[in-house]
Amino acid sequence: MRSRALFAIAGVVTAMLAAAPAHAERLIVSVSNHRVTVTPNYSGGELVLFGSVEKDDKTPPNRGNYDLVVTVSGPRADMVTRRKERKFGIWINTDSRQFLQVPGYLALFSNRPFDQIASPEVQRRQQLGLNNVLLMQRVGPDYADVVPNDAFRSAFVRLRSEHGLYREATSAVTFLTPTLFRTGIPLPAEVPIGTYNVEIKLFADGALVTKTETAFEIVKVGFEQFVATTARQNGLVYGLVTAFMALMTGWMASIVFRKD
């Protein structure tokens, strides 16, 4: 019985290994800095992602040129987009849509337009381009991602893009050689603090060949980080100090601007 059980387990493992896809290429990647520090006078910067495609004896000899898509996503959070309308001479919020756990920063880079890299079906499945990235929303009692031309979705992406937090560039990846590549990752001044995931996908002849991931972190340093840490870990002390400073500021202002 024990021997038959071992043979059965071995057969299952062999079948799983046979069913697993054998990658003929693999990606070796890294970023120029895995930890970015943000100071009070931080005005933005740029990281460099570089890497290479390593082939083995399983790589088809007639493999065409490679295409590369890099997706950088920052810390996730719930966000709200509001629609304003002018009524009685003033602008008021008339409707809103909540986006659930969407990236605070989202960038997609490639070496050529996405429609030249893969078919529309592959683009949707692999989320190539801002229009194909899933942005979960609360629509009434339901949770779903709607069509790309939805008014709230379009406004959300447009507003994030105006601040440099959502971006798409189809000529940002450069192949220095047929297998060596690089791209820049711009970080605006308003970049969120947290961990950033970088997903690199390699395509050939319209199909996904392989993919890999790396990451980097953005952290605050200096007095701002001290204040943020104190507010998070010692809320009562932070509140008391803030109230005391407000009282002192008001008292000093009353003395300076007092009229005799």
C-alpha positions as a printed NumPy array, in Angstrom:
array([[  0.   ,   0.   ,   0.   ],
       [  2.802,   2.391,   0.894],
       [  4.653,   1.624,  -2.352],
       [  1.52 ,   2.228,  -4.42 ],
       [  0.944,   5.527,  -2.622],
       [  4.515,   6.657,  -3.33 ],
       [  4.18 ,   5.697,  -6.983],
       [  0.906,   7.64 ,  -7.191],
       [  2.503,  10.746,  -5.662],
       [  5.462,  10.45 ,  -8.02 ],
       [  3.079,  10.172, -10.96 ],
       [  1.186,  13.295,  -9.926],
       [  4.428,  15.277,  -9.496],
       [  5.68 ,  14.1  , -12.885],
       [  2.424,  15.115, -14.542],
       [  2.554,  18.565, -12.911],
       [  6.125,  19.108, -14.082],
       [  5.222,  17.998, -17.583],
       [  2.247,  20.378, -17.649],
       [  4.262,  23.359, -16.396],
       [  5.451,  25.602, -19.236],
       [  9.177,  25.494, -19.941],
       [ 10.507,  29.   , -20.391],
       [ 13.155,  29.326, -23.061],
       [ 14.142,  32.784, -21.811],
       [ 14.402,  34.498, -18.47 ],
       [ 14.722,  38.122, -17.434],
       [ 17.49 ,  39.515, -15.254],
       [ 16.538,  43.   , -14.004],
       [ 17.455,  45.562, -11.379],
       [ 16.784,  49.205, -10.526],
       [ 19.363,  51.895,  -9.9  ],
       [ 18.14 ,  52.489,  -6.348],
       [ 15.946,  50.23 ,  -4.229],
       [ 15.342,  52.877,  -1.559],
       [ 14.43 ,  56.482,  -2.413],
       [ 14.447,  59.022,   0.431],
       [ 12.085,  61.981,   0.369],
       [ 13.196,  65.137,   2.177],
       [ 11.197,  68.371,   2.751],
       [ 12.747,  69.919,  -0.386],
       [ 12.209,  66.858,  -2.609],
       [ 11.145,  67.954,  -6.096],
       [ 11.047,  64.629,  -7.915],
       [ 13.569,  62.3  ,  -9.488],
       [ 14.031,  59.304, -11.723],
       [ 15.097,  55.702, -11.291],
       [ 16.615,  53.573, -14.022],
       [ 15.463,  50.017, -14.652],
       [ 17.91 ,  47.918, -16.628],
       [ 18.179,  44.26 , -17.477],
       [ 18.795,  41.59 , -20.051],
       [ 17.105,  38.624, -21.697],
       [ 18.933,  35.351, -21.121],
       [ 18.361,  32.576, -23.631],
       [ 18.964,  28.85 , -23.286],
       [ 19.011,  25.841, -25.604],
       [ 15.201,  25.753, -25.597],
       [ 14.918,  29.163, -27.254],
       [ 13.485,  28.75 , -30.767],
       [ 16.147,  29.641, -33.335],
       [ 13.637,  31.605, -35.411],
       [ 12.5  ,  33.784, -32.485],
       [ 11.682,  37.296, -33.697],
       [ 12.44 ,  40.599, -32.022],
       [ 11.431,  41.009, -28.402],
       [  8.957,  43.478, -26.935],
       [  9.003,  44.608, -23.327],
       [  6.283,  46.106, -21.121],
       [  7.128,  47.522, -17.691],
       [  4.348,  48.214, -15.17 ],
       [  5.157,  50.213, -12.032],
       [  2.463,  50.4  ,  -9.354],
       [  2.704,  52.269,  -6.077],
       [  0.918,  51.906,  -2.731],
       [ -2.785,  51.119,  -2.99 ],
       [ -5.583,  53.048,  -1.316],
       [ -9.279,  53.879,  -1.672],
       [ -9.928,  57.09 ,  -3.633],
       [-13.016,  59.068,  -4.613],
       [-13.752,  60.995,  -7.808],
       [-16.494,  63.636,  -7.559],
       [-18.544,  65.282, -10.276],
       [-19.178,  69.002,  -9.871],
       [-21.938,  70.997, -11.505],
       [-22.701,  74.695, -11.483],
       [-26.017,  75.415,  -9.751],
       [-27.298,  78.812,  -8.657],
       [-23.947,  80.357,  -9.556],
       [-21.801,  78.043,  -7.426],
       [-20.037,  74.742,  -8.071],
       [-21.278,  71.848,  -5.935],
       [-20.616,  68.086,  -5.826],
       [-23.524,  66.251,  -7.423],
       [-22.213,  62.686,  -7.727],
       [-19.182,  60.591,  -6.789],
       [-17.554,  57.249,  -7.455],
       [-15.278,  55.347,  -5.078],
       [-12.259,  53.513,  -6.438],
       [-11.165,  50.612,  -4.263],
       [ -7.515,  49.858,  -3.504],
       [ -6.178,  51.443,  -6.68 ],
       [ -2.484,  52.303,  -7.136],
       [ -1.404,  55.719,  -5.911],
       [  1.188,  55.666,  -8.698],
       [  0.818,  53.763, -11.957],
       [  3.114,  53.828, -14.965],
       [  3.284,  51.604, -18.04 ],
       [  6.288,  51.705, -20.356],
       [  7.045,  49.772, -23.523],
       [  9.369,  49.826, -26.495],
       [  6.563,  50.364, -29.036],
       [  2.763,  50.861, -29.079],
       [  0.785,  48.151, -27.316],
       [ -1.357,  47.389, -30.368],
       [  1.849,  46.487, -32.216],
       [  2.999,  44.212, -29.397],
       [ -0.079,  42.027, -28.921],
       [ -3.679,  41.51 , -29.986],
       [ -6.534,  43.333, -28.208],
       [ -7.409,  40.143, -26.318],
       [ -3.843,  39.73 , -25.029],
       [ -3.722,  43.416, -24.145],
       [ -6.83 ,  43.068, -21.999],
       [ -5.673,  39.858, -20.369],
       [ -2.183,  41.18 , -19.601],
       [ -3.463,  44.693, -18.738],
       [ -1.291,  46.503, -21.274],
       [ -2.052,  50.233, -21.246],
       [ -3.997,  52.437, -18.868],
       [ -7.284,  51.59 , -20.596],
       [ -6.78 ,  47.895, -19.792],
       [ -5.601,  48.193, -16.189],
       [ -8.243,  47.049, -13.712],
       [ -9.451,  49.874, -11.476],
       [-12.049,  48.378,  -9.163],
       [-14.979,  50.657,  -8.335],
       [-17.982,  50.617,  -6.074],
       [-21.001,  51.034,  -8.355],
       [-24.027,  51.073,  -6.078],
       [-24.086,  47.735,  -4.263],
       [-21.719,  46.113,  -6.784],
       [-17.954,  46.069,  -7.255],
       [-16.626,  46.098, -10.791],
       [-14.359,  47.745, -13.331],
       [-16.316,  49.503, -16.035],
       [-15.532,  50.342, -19.649],
       [-12.514,  52.629, -20.245],
       [-14.658,  55.515, -21.527],
       [-16.74 ,  55.661, -18.338],
       [-16.923,  59.317, -17.263],
       [-15.709,  58.722, -13.697],
       [-12.917,  56.38 , -14.752],
       [-11.728,  58.773, -17.459],
       [-11.788,  61.709, -15.037],
       [ -9.917,  59.726, -12.385],
       [ -7.147,  58.718, -14.795],
       [ -6.961,  62.246, -16.251],
       [ -6.612,  63.897, -12.829],
       [ -3.928,  61.444, -11.725],
       [ -2.102,  61.93 , -15.037],
       [ -2.11 ,  65.719, -14.651],
       [ -0.106,  65.288, -11.443],
       [  2.3  ,  62.84 , -13.075],
       [  1.03 ,  59.956, -10.939],
       [ -0.497,  57.965, -13.819],
       [  1.419,  57.79 , -17.068],
       [  1.864,  55.715, -20.192],
       [  4.799,  55.866, -22.616],
       [  5.109,  53.483, -25.562],
       [  8.658,  54.457, -26.498],
       [ 10.228,  54.601, -23.043],
       [ 11.922,  51.182, -23.137],
       [ 15.14 ,  51.119, -25.146],
       [ 16.851,  47.942, -26.335],
       [ 20.561,  48.76 , -26.274],
       [ 21.258,  45.378, -27.879],
       [ 18.822,  42.651, -28.996],
       [ 18.775,  41.385, -25.388],
       [ 19.902,  44.346, -23.226],
       [ 17.339,  47.011, -22.27 ],
       [ 16.765,  50.009, -20.039],
       [ 14.014,  52.473, -19.122],
       [ 13.577,  55.414, -16.791],
       [ 10.964,  55.564, -14.015],
       [ 10.062,  59.232, -13.335],
       [  8.97 ,  60.046,  -9.79 ],
       [  7.054,  63.341,  -9.367],
       [  7.255,  65.538,  -6.289],
       [  3.849,  64.26 ,  -5.101],
       [  4.917,  60.621,  -5.228],
       [  3.248,  58.532,  -2.467],
       [  5.31 ,  56.961,   0.276],
       [  5.501,  53.161,   0.338],
       [  6.566,  50.076,  -1.595],
       [  6.46 ,  50.046,  -5.399],
       [  6.133,  46.862,  -7.426],
       [  7.728,  46.647, -10.863],
       [  6.493,  43.937, -13.235],
       [  8.423,  43.276, -16.435],
       [  6.782,  41.252, -19.222],
       [  8.624,  39.926, -22.259],
       [  6.689,  39.357, -25.483],
       [  7.664,  37.761, -28.769],
       [  5.488,  37.304, -31.852],
       [  2.48 ,  38.697, -29.977],
       [  2.652,  36.22 , -27.093],
       [  3.876,  36.49 , -23.518],
       [  7.184,  34.654, -23.207],
       [  8.112,  35.247, -19.584],
       [  7.875,  37.831, -16.816],
       [  9.604,  38.817, -13.61 ],
       [  9.23 ,  41.321, -10.786],
       [ 11.308,  43.63 ,  -8.66 ],
       [ 10.516,  46.402,  -6.187],
       [ 11.746,  49.601,  -4.608],
       [ 10.696,  51.686,  -1.621],
       [ 10.075,  55.392,  -1.109],
       [ 10.476,  56.645,   2.454],
       [ 10.371,  60.005,   4.215],
       [ 13.314,  61.21 ,   6.274],
       [ 13.922,  64.161,   8.542],
       [ 11.42 ,  66.192,  10.549],
       [  8.44 ,  65.274,   8.343],
       [  9.017,  61.582,   8.998],
       [  9.333,  62.267,  12.729],
       [  5.98 ,  64.1  ,  12.744],
       [  4.275,  61.373,  10.683],
       [  5.64 ,  58.598,  12.915],
       [  4.622,  60.445,  16.091],
       [  1.097,  61.071,  14.795],
       [  0.717,  57.396,  13.876],
       [  2.239,  55.825,  16.985],
       [  1.39 ,  58.429,  19.659],
       [ -1.87 ,  60.002,  18.574],
       [ -2.742,  61.431,  22.005],
       [  0.631,  63.142,  22.481],
       [  0.543,  64.475,  18.924],
       [ -2.946,  65.904,  19.46 ],
       [ -2.001,  67.579,  22.744],
       [  1.157,  69.125,  21.271],
       [ -0.769,  70.359,  18.233],
       [ -3.467,  71.953,  20.422],
       [ -0.816,  73.575,  22.624],
       [  1.008,  75.016,  19.599],
       [ -2.282,  76.416,  18.252],
       [ -3.007,  78.103,  21.589],
       [  0.511,  79.56 ,  21.781],
       [  0.274,  80.851,  18.21 ],
       [ -3.036,  82.552,  18.951],
       [ -1.704,  84.056,  22.188],
       [  1.432,  85.414,  20.463],
       [ -0.667,  86.861,  17.627],
       [ -2.928,  88.606,  20.118],
       [  0.118,  90.261,  21.705],
       [  1.736,  91.302,  18.422],
       [ -1.43 ,  92.788,  16.924],
       [ -2.898,  94.172,  20.147],
       [ -4.085,  97.739,  19.916],
       [ -3.542,  99.914,  23.   ]])
